[in-house]
Amino acid sequence: MDGKDRITEFFNRRHKERQTNLANLQELRSKEAAEYEGLEYFEQVFGTKTREIQKNLNNLQPGDRTQLTGTFNKILGSIQELQKYLSTSTIFLTEHKIKTCQGTINDLQAQAEEKRTRLIPKKKFGFKSYTKPEVLIEKSENGAKKPLDELDGLKGRQVFQWTVDGRRNEEILLDGSATNGQDITLNDLENCLVRIVGHPGSIQLSKLKNCVVLAGPVARSVFADDCHKCKFVFACQQMRLHTSHTCDIYLHVTCRGIIEDCAEIRTAAYNFSYPNIHADFHNAGLDVERNNWQDLADFNWLSPDRPSPNWKKMDQQGLIEHWDAFLEQFRKENSIHSHV
């Protein structure tokens, strides 16, 4: 190849690189525009629902106990729907926005409880029509199933209730009969093993340290915040990891996963299995042939020509291929007694 050919090849290569960089930039701007539109719509809907609930709370007046009880149940139902809407929207919301909206929901719940206490004569029980759902189950030492939390949703100050909260060195089994289609939320767990069988609607994780979470197919999104030294196994449409470090994610995601303010994240293909998992994939509406586990978007790294230093694909020698053996070792190292 003579000098002229080398120069021509050089300019052709530069032109292709510039075209690639331009295409990447256009894709990024398109995604940013889509997220802005999604955020704008969320703010409109969330604001409208919040104002409607606040108006109903402001209009409450003393009256017939049965009628008031029904009104309070409707208001609390609206607050629960607002909480579900926030949970399913976390994939494109910033951490600050999530905390702000959660504070708004907590305030509405507190107002509802304060007005209930003031307008309805105090009794030993809460609303007659309220039945605490036994959403999650774990096995006790004698093998019997029991509710995870002894919660009274209408007793004391009303705040957002995590599905599982404040656990240490425990193994928690969430079975499909109770989790299918539900929004599962885990908070403040350390040295815990959580297995979620079935097809939940969404999963939200916060403040997990040295935990292992294995989940069946999730119909919508997985959002994790402030998680450290954890191993996650997720199959979902959307995945977003925020303010976390030193986590391994065995992932099946049909959209492009997102990380933000994260470091030392490793990914591998989803490899969790249990009886009827194929049916759960079908019921969750996930495409088993489409998996973007190798392609994460790092919102803190916008360079189109250099890979993000905050995540990488897992090396073959680091992969966990036999989960039963790994989980047994994890139980021993963290003094966790198996309930299986």
Salt bridges, closest charged atoms under 4 A:
GLU27 OE2 - LYS31 NZ 3.19
GLU43 OE2 - LYS97 NZ 3.19
GLU95 OE2 - LYS99 NZ 3.16
GLU95 OE1 - HIS242 ND1 3.49
GLU113 OE2 - ARG116 NH2 2.87
GLU114 OE2 - ARG118 NE 3.20
GLU138 OE2 - ARG167 NH1 3.94
ASP149 OD1 - ARG167 NH2 3.20
GLU170 OE1 - ARG167 NH1 2.89
GLU171 OE2 - ARG195 NH2 2.94
GLU171 OE1 - ARG331 NE 2.95
ASP175 OD2 - LYS145 NZ 3.47
ASP183 OD1 - ARG220 NH2 2.61
ASP188 OD1 - ARG168 NH2 2.89
GLU190 OE1 - ARG168 NE 3.62
ASP225 OD1 - HIS242 ND1 3.52
ASP226 OD1 - HIS228 NE2 2.66
ASP248 OD2 - LYS231 NZ 2.86
ASP248 OD2 - ARG266 NH2 2.86
GLU260 OE1 - ARG240 NH2 2.36
GLU260 OE1 - HIS242 NE2 3.58
ASP261 OD2 - HIS242 NE2 3.99
ASP295 OD1 - ARG256 NE 3.09
GLU328 OE1 - ARG331 NH1 3.26
